[in-house]
Amino acid sequence: MQRRLLEIRQQLDDHVAPFGCRRPHADIDEGERGDGHHHAAGAERGECCEHGREARRDVTAHDMRGPEAEQPRGLDLGTRQHTACRGAHDTKELDPQHERDTKEEHSNVAWREGREHFIAFEHGAVAEELRVTAEGKRKTGTQVTFTPSEATFGSIEFDADRIERRLRELAFLNSGLKIVFHDNREKGKEPVVLHYEGGVAAFVTHIDRTRQPLISRPIVCLGERKVDQGGREVTIGVEVALQWNDGYKENVFGFTNNIPQKDGGTHIAGFRQALTRCVAAYAEANLNGRNKNTSLQPDDIREGMTAVVSVKVPDPKFSSQTKEKLVSSEVSGPVQTVVADVLSTWFDENPADAKKIIEKAAEAAAAREAARKARDMTRRKSSL
């Protein structure tokens, strides 16, 4: 079967390559780029003709970090024409069997120590063994070309909005990284450029773009802490940004090594503990008047707060394969200390904004207490 797949792939290459039809690809490229066109294993790719029926989708991502890199990181959703272009209007449709077999390809090109390495897979098996394809390359990185398998996935249609949201998250979490997203399935559609210098602070501002912030700018907590992880010392990086708005909903987003955790985890728990401790201590010392004896609960403090908590953890542990909850116990401590150190200083240095925060929390506490009394009154009336 593997030999047959290789023969089919070679036949397809013989049909397509001489006429410059671009094959679908997805690559993550760290290093220099030449002309901005997509490359795989150093081969030039031409433009695909507009004749024939669309058969595939492709995803492309680039991350150039070489000394001469000028092109931004990008991702394409494009189309593959299953035609071979013989002339301006002369096309030939390929056998549908070619389409089915070549839809399930996966190849990697890696640039390491001045060499270009290549390996390919089909249907989960190695189709081409790892080999060195070029020498003297100055860039580093990995290029991944893949097409999804209809036998594995229920749907192989890419959702452009979902991909764009994910790429925007990555652009925020990696300050200065430029990502260009192309959806070539729609002719003439402009690419989306995602580039943010503010990091997690810009991320929070973007999330709260439709709300009125209570403070002048987001609070940013950055730091690294060394911890023991299974008998070895590791460094955990912490990046947190938070601010309060005029709303009533709490929005906290957690990330570990750029991977989102919708169910939170130890990094979110550490952040909330530090936040509650710092705000409650400041409120106890500074609330006055009718709010002086108000007892603030954690939910009161977090009402109307938006936060992004991003940690960099070597060998993190998650509750499941989907990585929706971080369970590494060693992460909570570093997040607590970094956030507590910054918040304590920030409250002392920004009394005007700090007053707005504790007053909002006091109003939330008063509303909570009023709601409790109303519920108790209703229950007593019902019992009578």
N, C-alpha and C positions, 0 to 999 in steps of 0.2 A: 504493500500500500504506500509506504513512504517513498519507494522508488518511483511509483506511478505519479505521486504528487510532485516529485521533483521534475519528472518529464513534462508534466502539464505546466508547471511554473516556467520551465525553460521555453516551452512552446509559446506561452503567453509573452514572455520577454522578447522572443523572436518576432512576434507580431507587432508589439507596441514600441520597443526601443528604437527601431530604425526611423520611426516617424515622429519621435519627440513627444509622445503622449505622456503626460505626467501621471505617475502612479500615486495612489493615496498613501499618506504617510503620517506618522506622529513622531516628532522628535523633540527631545529635551537636550539642548546643546549648550554646553558651557565651554566657551572659548571663542576664538575669533571666527567671524563669518566673512565670506568674500563678497559676493554680489547681492546678497539678500534673497536669492532663490533657495529652494529647498534641495538638500543634497542627502544622499544615502551612500555610505561607503565611498565617498569621493566622486560619485558619478554625476555628471551633469544631467539636469532634467529640463526638458523643453515645455512649451505650453501645450495644453491639450486642446484638440479641435472641438468645435461646438456641435459636431454631428454625432448621432447615436443616442442610445438610451442610457440614462443614469443608472448605475448599478451599485455604487458604494458610497460610503462616507469616510472622510479621513479627519484625523485630529493631529495637529502639529503644535509643538511647544518648543521654544528656544530660550536658553539662558546663557548668554555670552559673557564670559568673565575673563577672556584672554586679554593680552596686552594691547591688541589692535582691534578689539571688538567695537563695532559701531552699531550693529543691529540690535534692537530690543528683543526681549523674550516674546514669543508669539505663539498663538494657537489658531489652527485653521480647522474649520468644518467645511470640507469641500466635496467635490463629486468625482467619481471616476467614470469615464466613458468607456464602455466595453466595446470600443471600435478601434480599428487600425486605420490611420489616415494615410491614404495613398496619394491624395491630391487635394485640391481645393474643395471638390465636391464628391470625391470618390471615397466611400467608406465601406467597411466590411464588418459585419457583426460577428463576434466570436461565439464559439460554442457555449451554450449555457453551462455545460459541465465545468468549463474553465472558470466561470463566475463563481460557482458553488465552491470549488476547491480553493481558489485564491482568496476567498473571503476570510479564510481562517489562517492568516499569516501573522507572524510576530518576529521581528528582527531587531537586534541591538547593534549599535556601533558605539564603541567607547574609545576615547582618546586619553591615553595614559603614558607618561614618560616618553613623549615624542613619537608614540606609535598609535596607529589606528587599528583597532580590533573589531572583528565582525563575527556574529553568530546568528543563526536563524532557526525558527521553530515553526512547525505546522501541526495543528491538531494536538498540541501538547507534547509532541516529540521533536527531538533535534532534527532539523532538516539539513542544516549546514553546520559543520563543526567549527568551533572557535578557531580563528586564524588571524594572523597579522596581515592587513591589506595595504598598509602604507607606512612609510617611515618619515621622520623629520617633521612631524606635525607639532606646531607650537601650542595649539589649544588643548584644553582639557574639558571633559564632560561626557555625557552619554546621550545618544540619539536613539529613540525608540520608535519603531514603525510598526503599527499594528492595525488590524481590522478585526472587528468583533465576529464571533461565530454565531450563526443562527441556531446551531445545534446546542449551544450553551446558554445563550440569552434569549429571553422571550421576545425582546424587541431590540433591534440594533439601530434605531433612530436616535440620533443625538438631540438633546434638549439644549438649545443655544442659551436660553435664559438661565438655566441651572448652571451650565458651564461658566457663563459670565459671572454669576454670583460667586462661584467658587474661586475664579481667577481674581476677582476683586478682593476677596478675603486674603489671598496670598500676596497681592500687591500691598495691602495695608500692613500685613504682618511682617513683611520684608521691606522695610523702608528704603526707597530709592530704586527698587526693582521695577523695571518697565516691562509690561506684558502687553502684547498686541494680539487681539483676538479677531480672526477672520472667519466669517461664515460664508463660504463660497457657494453654498447651495442656492443662494438668492443672487442672481446676476446684478451687479452694480451696487451691492450693499457695502457701505463703508466699514472699515475695520474699527474696532473699539480699542482705544488706548487706555491702559490702566497703569497709572504711575502716581504714587503718593509719597511725599517726603516726610510726612508727619508721623508715620508709623501707627502705633495703637491709638495715639491721641487723635489722629486724623480719622481713624476708624470709628471712634466714639462720636466725633463730630458728624460723620456721615450718617451714622445710625440715628442721631438726634436732629437731623437736618429739618424735619417738619415740626419740631417742638422748640419751645423757648427755654434756653438754658438758664439756670439760676446763678451760676458762677461765670466769671469772665472767660475762663478757658479750662479744659479738662485737667485733672490732677494726674500726673504721670509718676509712676513708681518703677524705677529701674534698678536692678542689682543682681549680683551673683553670690551664691553661698555654697560652700563646700560641705558635703554631707557624706556619711558612710552608707554605701549601697552594697549589701551583701559581702562585707569585708573589704571593700575597696573604696577609696576616696574619689568622689566624682563632684563635678561642679554643675550646679543647677542655675540656669539663667531665668530671671523673672522680669516680665514686662507687663505692667498693669496701667490702664488708663480708666478714669471714672469721672462722671459728673452727674449733677442732678438737673432735672428739667421740671416744667410746670405740670407734668402729668402725674399719674398715680401708679403706674405699672413699673415693676422692676424688670430690667433687661440685663442679664449677665451672660456673657459668652466666653466659654473656656476653650483653649487650644493647647495641645501638647505637640511640640515639634511640627507646628502648622496644621495639625489634624484637629478638627473640631470635635468637642464632646458635648452633645446635646443634653446628656444626663449629668453633667458636671463631674465631680470627683474630688480628690484630695486637694487639688489646687484651688478649686472654688471654695471648698470648706475652709481652707486656710485664709483665703482672702476675706470671707465673711466674718470669721472670728476676729481678725485684726481690725476690720472696719467697725464692727460693733463695739469692741473694746475702746478704740480711740474716740469715736463719736460720743459714746455714752460718757466717757470721762470728761471730755470737753464740755458737753452739755450740763453735766452735774455742777461744773465749776462756773458756768457762764449763763445758764438760764436764770431769768429773774421775772419778777412780776407774777402774773397769773400762771405762768408756765414753770415756776420755780420748783414745785413739788411734783412735776410730771415725771412719771416713770416710763422711760423709753424702752420699747421692745425692739428686737432686731428687724421685724417687718416694718416698724415705724421709720427706722433709720434708712432702710433701703427703698422706701416708697419714692417713685419718680427717679430712681437712679439707673443710669446706664453704665455698664462696665465691660471691659475686655480684659481677660486674664490669659496671658500667653506665657508658657514655660518651655524651656529647652531642657530635656531630661535624657541622659544616656540610658538606654535600655528600659524604657517605661513599661509599666504593667497596666493592662486594661481588664475590664470585667468581662469582655467578650471579644470575639474576632472583629466585630464592627467598630471597636474602639470608641464606644459612645460614653464610657465612664472611666476616668483615670483612678486606679486603686493603689498606686505607688505611695506607700505611707511616708517615705522620706521627703516628699514634695511639700507637704503641708507646712512644715516648719520654716523652710526658706521663704515661702510666700508670705507667711505671717510676719516674719521679721522685716522683710523688705517693705511691705505695705505699712506696717506699724511705724517704722522709722520715718518714712516719708510723710505719712499723714500727721504724725505728732508735730513735726516741723512745720508742715503746711498750715495747720490750724493756728499755730502761734504767729505765723508770718502773714496770714490773710484773715484778719478778724472780721472784716466786712462780709466776705463770702462765707466764712465759717458761721456767722450769725444767721445767714439765710438758711443754711443747711439744718442747723439745730432747731430753728423756728419751724421749718417745714416738717421736721420729725415730730416736734411737739404738737403741731396741728393734726398730724396723722394719729398720734396717740390720743388726742382729745376726741377725734372722730371715732376711733375704735372704742373708746370708753362710752361715748354717747350711743353707739350702735349696740353695745352690750346691755346698757340700761334699757334701751327700747325693746330689745328681745326679752329681757326679764319681765318688763311691764306687760308685754303681750302674752307671755306665758302665764303670768298670774291672773290676767283677765280671763284667759281661756279656761284655767282651772276653776275659777269662780262660776 
